[in-house]
Amino acid sequence: MKKLFFFAVLSLILSCNNDDGRSCTTCSSEVTANFELCEESNGTASVNGENTGVQYDIYIYNLIETGVSCDN
């Protein structure tokens, strides 16, 4: 079920691209304030504008596994 949720969220996020090659979503959890997660044009994830250097799909998968939820 978690994998199905992951792929549903991932496809929603990837379907909304900005003109600058980035797609962004707002994420939150019970222990964090809302934050912006973006897939950069090079495929890495950035959080609140800071590139993590981690591939976006790996980054968001790990977030979802730890209980973070993201909107599109």
Residue pairs with C-beta under 8 A, 6 or more apart in sequence:
2 64
2 65
5 64
6 60
6 61
6 64
9 60
9 64
9 70
9 72
10 57
10 60
10 61
12 72
13 23
13 25
13 39
13 60
13 70
13 72
14 23
14 39
15 72
16 23
16 25
16 72
17 23
18 24
20 41
21 40
21 41
22 38
22 39
22 40
22 41
22 46
23 38
23 39
24 36
24 37
24 38
24 39
25 36
25 37
25 38
25 70
25 71
25 72
26 34
26 35
26 36
26 37
26 70
26 71
27 34
27 35
27 36
27 37
27 63
27 68
27 69
27 70
27 71
28 34
28 35
28 68
28 69
29 66
29 67
29 68
29 69
30 67
32 68
35 47
35 48
36 47
36 48
36 49
37 45
37 46
37 47
37 59
37 60
37 63
37 70
38 45
38 46
38 47
38 49
39 45
39 56
40 46
40 51
40 56
43 55
43 56
44 51
44 52
44 53
44 54
44 55
44 56
44 59
45 51
45 52
45 54
45 55
45 56
45 59
45 60
46 52
52 59
60 70
63 70
64 70
